Amino acid sequence: MLSNSASSFFARVFMSNRIDERQVRHIAHLARLRLSDEEIARLGSQLSDVVLYVEKLNEVATEGVEPTAHPLAVCNVLREDVVKPSLGVDAVFENAPDAAAPYFKVPKVLDQMDA
């Protein structure tokens, strides 16, 4: 079951069961996504289905059910930290697409933020 704050969020933002184009465009803007008109129409339908499903989940009786993050009891399985020989520089760069030892050459990404 959703918390009261999550339930009220869905109630406020998605007053009807239908997510309209304006809401999809707003969500896409917040997520910094460029979507085509076809994608917006498809996502509107898919998001509406998600909201309907969440509303259906809200109807499930969960009183007395302990909250869980995972359905099974899980514990970390750690191996012993053993020092092993590492690869040499030549072996590391052997399969690199582009390198200038001791560095890997990669395309610039910071100048492409507006692309």
C-alpha positions as CSV (number, residue, x, y, z in Angstrom):
1,M,0.0,0.0,0.0
2,L,1.2,3.5,-0.8
3,S,2.0,5.9,2.0
4,N,-0.5,8.7,2.6
5,S,1.9,11.2,1.0
6,A,2.4,9.0,-2.1
7,S,-1.4,8.5,-2.4
8,S,-2.1,12.2,-2.1
9,F,0.6,12.9,-4.7
10,F,-1.1,10.6,-7.2
11,A,-4.5,12.1,-6.3
12,R,-3.3,15.6,-6.8
13,V,-1.1,15.1,-9.9
14,F,-3.3,12.6,-11.7
15,M,-6.8,13.6,-10.8
16,S,-8.2,11.5,-13.5
17,N,-7.1,8.1,-14.6
18,R,-5.9,9.5,-17.9
19,I,-2.5,11.1,-18.2
20,D,-2.8,13.8,-20.9
21,E,-0.3,15.1,-23.4
22,R,0.4,18.2,-21.3
23,Q,1.4,16.0,-18.3
24,V,3.6,13.7,-20.4
25,R,5.3,16.8,-21.9
26,H,5.9,18.2,-18.4
27,I,7.3,14.9,-17.1
28,A,9.6,14.7,-20.2
29,H,10.7,18.2,-19.6
30,L,11.6,17.5,-16.0
31,A,13.5,14.3,-17.1
32,R,15.2,16.3,-19.8
33,L,13.8,13.9,-22.5
34,R,13.1,14.9,-26.1
35,L,10.1,12.9,-27.2
36,S,8.3,12.7,-30.5
37,D,4.5,13.2,-30.7
38,E,4.2,9.4,-31.2
39,E,6.2,8.7,-28.1
40,I,4.2,11.2,-26.1
41,A,0.9,9.5,-27.1
42,R,2.3,6.1,-26.3
43,L,3.8,7.1,-23.0
44,G,0.5,8.9,-22.0
45,S,-1.3,5.6,-22.4
46,Q,1.4,3.6,-20.6
47,L,1.6,6.0,-17.7
48,S,-2.2,5.9,-17.4
49,D,-1.9,2.2,-17.1
50,V,0.7,2.5,-14.4
51,V,-1.5,4.9,-12.4
52,L,-4.5,2.6,-12.7
53,Y,-2.3,-0.3,-11.4
54,V,-1.0,1.8,-8.5
55,E,-4.6,2.7,-7.6
56,K,-5.5,-1.0,-7.7
57,L,-2.6,-1.8,-5.4
58,N,-3.9,0.8,-3.0
59,E,-7.0,-1.4,-2.5
60,V,-4.9,-4.3,-1.1
61,A,-5.3,-4.9,2.6
62,T,-1.8,-4.6,4.1
63,E,-2.7,-4.0,7.8
64,G,-0.2,-5.9,10.0
65,V,2.1,-6.7,7.0
66,E,5.7,-5.8,7.8
67,P,7.3,-3.5,5.1
68,T,10.0,-5.2,3.1
69,A,12.6,-4.1,0.5
70,H,13.1,-7.7,-0.7
71,P,10.8,-10.7,-0.6
72,L,13.6,-13.0,0.8
73,A,15.9,-12.6,3.7
74,V,19.2,-11.6,2.0
75,C,22.6,-11.1,3.5
76,N,25.9,-10.1,1.9
77,V,28.2,-12.9,0.9
78,L,31.7,-11.5,0.9
79,R,34.8,-13.3,-0.2
80,E,38.1,-12.9,1.5
81,D,40.1,-9.9,0.2
82,V,43.2,-11.5,-1.2
83,V,45.9,-9.5,-3.1
84,K,46.5,-11.0,-6.6
85,P,48.9,-9.8,-9.3
86,S,47.3,-7.2,-11.6
87,L,47.6,-6.9,-15.4
88,G,50.5,-5.1,-16.8
89,V,50.0,-1.9,-18.7
90,D,50.6,-3.5,-22.1
91,A,48.0,-6.2,-21.4
92,V,45.5,-3.6,-20.3
93,F,45.8,-1.5,-23.4
94,E,46.0,-4.5,-25.8
95,N,42.3,-4.5,-26.4
96,A,41.6,-0.7,-26.1
97,P,40.1,0.9,-29.2
98,D,42.3,3.9,-28.8
99,A,45.1,4.5,-26.2
100,A,48.1,6.6,-25.5
101,A,49.7,4.7,-22.6
102,P,49.1,5.2,-19.7
103,Y,45.7,6.7,-20.8
104,F,42.6,5.5,-22.6
105,K,41.5,7.9,-25.4
106,V,37.7,8.5,-25.3
107,P,35.4,10.9,-27.2
108,K,34.7,14.3,-25.5
109,V,31.4,14.3,-23.8
110,L,31.3,17.6,-21.9
111,D,31.2,19.7,-25.1
112,Q,28.2,17.6,-26.4
113,M,25.8,18.6,-23.6
114,D,23.6,20.7,-25.9
115,A,23.6,18.2,-28.7
